[in-house]
Amino acid sequence: MSNHRRFCRVLGFVLSASLTIFCSAAYGQSRRVLLGYSSLSSNQTPVWVGKEEGFYKRFGLDAELILIEGGTRAAQALISGDMPAMFTAGQPIISARARGSDLVLIGGVVNKMNYILASAPAIKRPEDLRGKRVGITQIGSSSYHAVVLALKHWGLDPRKDRVTMLQVGNQAARVASLQTGGSDAVIVNPGLGTTLKERGFNVLADFTELPIPYPQQVLATRERTLKTDPDLLEKILKGFVAANSFCLDSKNKEKVKAVLVKYLRLESVNKAEEHYQSAMKVLPKKPYVELAGISSMIDFMAETDPLVAKVKAEEVINHSLLKRLDESGFIDQPFRK
């Protein structure tokens, strides 16, 4: 779908939703809401399950999910008021906050880097990346920051060691770039590990094993929305928390995998196994944003963006709604009647 068509879809939905909110409230119907997410990866598993298993509807929301690829576009959609909440990376929220926006994080979906670095057969160790080309989404994206942080962890410097970052695009484009030799290595979701190995490529690193706190996936909104419509955000959080709990319960594995097949457009349920495992490896039992991850990201971003240095991690996070749910026992028992 082109950006223009996606924008028209968002605009049409917002206008339609605005006309129906009053009637929905009056007659006790579900409230229509548009929720965005910024990538096609297993990080979105509970977001999708919330829709497919009816958890948003259980808490009074008729939710439509829309993909807005790229954290920067996701932040812009929030700032413009096109949607009340967005599941996205933490970096663009921090960047927008540094420039005067009122964006804030109310939940943490994935608090570590959920990527693998796949490479050409000749590249067997991180140090082999010297003088090579690494495919990312775009400069400033979460994939970019993850690669730079990993290189730093391995004692490599992109400039001194001539590691070139190629702005290739989405995950499918990155895989294609690796296969055609356009990139020597690419950063992708762990769910592609087995497939890439079968094609002769190496999995150079599993980033989830690196000791680096990282706001890979968060739930963001505006402070204005927190003040004017906290009930809506609480319902969104409830739907997400219930879906996250559902995902973490192993007896629901096949249902969760079926959702992954649908959204990732996989050939079969068998192909969903690795994507499922990658999600189970990183989903938290309680979806708080980790302060250490935000602080680390601010320090890292401030090296090249002086405006970010003024941002305080505590100001980026607002757990007021989540804490209320936690204290009520909802997070521990979201299905309690």
ZAMARGU-4260 file (C-alpha; in steps of 0.2 Angstrom, whole numbers, plus 5000, padded with zeros to 4 digits):
<rodrens>
0) 5000/5000/5000 | 5007/5017/4995 | 5010/5031/5008 | 4997/5041/5000 | 4984/5027/5000
5) 4988/5023/5018 | 4986/5042/5023 | 4969/5042/5015 | 4964/5026/5024 | 4969/5034/5040
10) 4960/5050/5037 | 4944/5041/5032 | 4945/5031/5047 | 4947/5045/5059 | 4933/5055/5051
15) 4922/5040/5052 | 4927/5036/5070 | 4923/5054/5075 | 4906/5053/5068 | 4902/5037/5077
20) 4910/5039/5094 | 4895/5049/5101 | 4882/5036/5095 | 4893/5021/5101 | 4894/5029/5118
25) 4875/5032/5119 | 4870/5014/5114 | 4884/5005/5124 | 4892/4999/5108 | 4911/4996/5106
30) 4921/5012/5103 | 4930/5012/5086 | 4949/5016/5088 | 4963/5016/5076 | 4979/5008/5083
35) 4996/5009/5073 | 5011/4997/5073 | 5027/5001/5064 | 5034/4984/5058 | 5030/4967/5052
40) 5039/4956/5065 | 5036/4945/5079 | 5038/4960/5091 | 5020/4964/5086 | 5013/4947/5092
45) 5002/4952/5106 | 4997/4968/5096 | 4990/4956/5083 | 4983/4943/5095 | 4974/4957/5104
50) 4964/4960/5088 | 4962/4942/5082 | 4957/4935/5099 | 4945/4949/5103 | 4954/4956/5118
55) 4952/4974/5113 | 4933/4971/5110 | 4932/4963/5127 | 4936/4980/5134 | 4924/4990/5123
60) 4935/4994/5108 | 4932/4990/5090 | 4950/4991/5085 | 4957/4993/5068 | 4976/4990/5066
65) 4986/4999/5053 | 5004/4997/5048 | 5014/5013/5047 | 5032/5007/5043 | 5046/5016/5051
70) 5047/5024/5068 | 5048/5042/5062 | 5032/5040/5052 | 5024/5032/5068 | 5029/5047/5079
75) 5022/5059/5066 | 5005/5050/5065 | 5004/5052/5084 | 5009/5070/5084 | 4996/5074/5071
80) 4982/5066/5081 | 4978/5053/5068 | 4978/5039/5081 | 4978/5039/5100 | 4992/5026/5103
85) 5006/5018/5093 | 5016/5002/5095 | 5033/5007/5089 | 5052/5009/5093 | 5057/5020/5107
90) 5070/5030/5098 | 5058/5041/5087 | 5048/5045/5102 | 5064/5051/5111 | 5069/5061/5096
95) 5052/5069/5094 | 5051/5073/5113 | 5068/5082/5111 | 5060/5093/5098 | 5046/5099/5109
100) 5032/5086/5107 | 5022/5078/5121 | 5024/5060/5116 | 5026/5048/5131 | 5028/5030/5133
105) 5015/5020/5143 | 5020/5002/5141 | 5035/4992/5136 | 5032/4978/5123 | 5050/4972/5120
110) 5064/4979/5131 | 5079/4971/5122 | 5086/4970/5104 | 5076/4957/5096 | 5086/4955/5080
115) 5099/4943/5072 | 5113/4949/5061 | 5114/4937/5046 | 5129/4937/5034 | 5137/4930/5019
120) 5146/4914/5021 | 5163/4922/5021 | 5159/4932/5036 | 5160/4921/5052 | 5164/4933/5066
125) 5159/4951/5071 | 5177/4957/5067 | 5175/4951/5049 | 5163/4965/5046 | 5177/4977/5044
130) 5176/4985/5027 | 5159/4977/5024 | 5141/4983/5020 | 5127/4981/5032 | 5109/4982/5027
135) 5097/4992/5038 | 5080/5000/5036 | 5086/5018/5036 | 5098/5029/5046 | 5090/5034/5062
140) 5079/5018/5063 | 5079/5005/5077 | 5089/4993/5065 | 5102/5006/5063 | 5104/5010/5081
145) 5104/4991/5085 | 5118/4988/5073 | 5129/5003/5080 | 5126/4997/5098 | 5131/4980/5093
150) 5147/4986/5084 | 5151/4996/5099 | 5149/4981/5110 | 5161/4971/5099 | 5174/4985/5099
155) 5171/4991/5082 | 5168/5008/5076 | 5158/5011/5059 | 5170/5025/5053 | 5187/5018/5059
160) 5183/5001/5053 | 5174/5006/5037 | 5158/4997/5041 | 5145/5005/5028 | 5127/5006/5033
165) 5116/5003/5018 | 5098/5010/5019 | 5090/4996/5011 | 5072/4997/5017 | 5060/4984/5025
170) 5064/4967/5030 | 5060/4959/5014 | 5071/4971/5005 | 5085/4967/5017 | 5084/4949/5014
175) 5084/4951/4995 | 5099/4963/4997 | 5109/4949/5006 | 5104/4936/4993 | 5109/4946/4978
180) 5126/4952/4986 | 5120/4970/4988 | 5124/4969/5007 | 5137/4958/5016 | 5126/4957/5031
185) 5108/4962/5036 | 5099/4964/5052 | 5082/4955/5052 | 5070/4947/5064 | 5075/4931/5073
190) 5061/4921/5064 | 5071/4921/5048 | 5086/4913/5056 | 5083/4895/5050 | 5077/4900/5033
195) 5093/4910/5030 | 5104/4896/5037 | 5096/4884/5025 | 5101/4896/5010 | 5119/4895/5016
200) 5120/4911/5026 | 5127/4913/5043 | 5118/4920/5059 | 5132/4930/5065 | 5124/4936/5081
205) 5108/4935/5091 | 5105/4952/5098 | 5094/4946/5112 | 5109/4938/5120 | 5119/4955/5120
210) 5118/4963/5138 | 5111/4979/5131 | 5094/4986/5137 | 5085/4993/5122 | 5067/5000/5120
215) 5064/4989/5104 | 5045/4990/5105 | 5035/5002/5116 | 5017/5008/5117 | 5017/5027/5115
220) 5004/5041/5116 | 5003/5060/5119 | 5002/5067/5136 | 4987/5077/5130 | 4978/5061/5126
225) 4982/5054/5144 | 4974/5070/5151 | 4959/5071/5140 | 4955/5052/5137 | 4963/5041/5150
230) 4948/5029/5149 | 4952/5025/5131 | 4971/5022/5134 | 4967/5011/5149 | 4956/5000/5138
235) 4970/4999/5125 | 4982/4994/5139 | 4970/4981/5146 | 4967/4973/5128 | 4986/4973/5126
240) 4990/4966/5143 | 4977/4952/5141 | 4984/4948/5124 | 5002/4947/5130 | 4996/4935/5145
245) 4987/4925/5132 | 5003/4924/5121 | 5014/4919/5136 | 5003/4904/5140 | 5010/4889/5131
250) 4993/4881/5129 | 4988/4895/5117 | 5004/4892/5106 | 4994/4885/5090 | 4982/4900/5091
255) 4996/4912/5092 | 5006/4904/5078 | 4990/4905/5067 | 4990/4924/5070 | 5008/4925/5065
260) 5004/4916/5049 | 4991/4928/5045 | 5000/4944/5048 | 5018/4939/5042 | 5010/4930/5027
265) 5019/4914/5030 | 5017/4898/5020 | 5011/4887/5034 | 5010/4886/5053 | 5026/4876/5053
270) 5035/4892/5046 | 5028/4901/5061 | 5038/4891/5074 | 5054/4901/5074 | 5044/4918/5074
275) 5034/4911/5089 | 5050/4907/5099 | 5058/4923/5095 | 5043/4932/5103 | 5042/4921/5118
280) 5060/4925/5121 | 5057/4944/5123 | 5039/4947/5129 | 5039/4953/5147 | 5027/4946/5160
285) 5023/4964/5165 | 5025/4977/5151 | 5034/4991/5159 | 5046/5002/5150 | 5063/4999/5157
290) 5071/5015/5163 | 5089/5008/5159 | 5085/5006/5141 | 5078/5023/5139 | 5093/5031/5148
295) 5105/5021/5137 | 5096/5026/5121 | 5096/5044/5126 | 5115/5043/5130 | 5118/5035/5113
300) 5107/5047/5103 | 5115/5062/5112 | 5132/5058/5104 | 5125/5064/5087 | 5110/5074/5092
305) 5113/5087/5105 | 5095/5091/5107 | 5092/5074/5115 | 5105/5077/5129 | 5092/5088/5137
310) 5079/5074/5138 | 5077/5065/5155 | 5072/5047/5154 | 5059/5049/5168 | 5050/5062/5158
315) 5048/5050/5143 | 5039/5037/5153 | 5022/5038/5161 | 5017/5022/5170 | 5002/5029/5179
320) 4989/5018/5170 | 4999/5003/5170 | 5003/5004/5188 | 4985/5006/5192 | 4981/4990/5183
325) 4996/4981/5191 | 4990/4986/5209 | 4973/4980/5205 | 4979/4963/5201 | 4974/4964/5183
330) 4991/4961/5175 | 4993/4945/5185 | 4975/4939/5182 | 4968/4948/5166 | 4955/4935/5164
335) 4948/4936/5181 | 4929/4939/5181
</rodrens>
